[in-house]
């Protein structure tokens, strides 16, 4: 089986932007439990599981983080834990850079807007 291509991964994050938050949080900790990820991202633990594995009609299975190979589920004594994969690390790095670039552009846009208002 071949891994996902960039279009599938981009489509997954376009359709579910919180998946990106989840992947970045997982990248920061490398291994995290469902409840930890839920608290860090500000969603329920059930929704974390849906994003990781898919659950129709909310999240498609073929666009889930585990199915795309960005994370893997670990066997732990109590509950669920997830680990980021090497592909997930690369995607998280790209996603973090895109978000920094977008935040920088938004900050510059706000600065110019305030400047124009002052000049009126």
C-alpha angles and dihedrals in degrees: 000000000000121000123248120282125232092261092059092049093046091049090051092055092042092054094041112027092178088066086070091053089049093050093048091050091048089049090054092054102028090209123034140161123242092250093050092051091046093053093045095050096037100241136107122277089240090058090050089056090048091052093046097047106013129247123200132257091019103043128012117237094225091056097048119120094240093048091049090052095243094119138013132210118241127210108241132169095248126026127331132312129186133207126200116239126221089257089050090053091053093047091047090053091052092045092049091051091049091051092049090050092049092048091050091051091047091050091051091047091053091047092053091046092053090047093052091049091052092051093056 
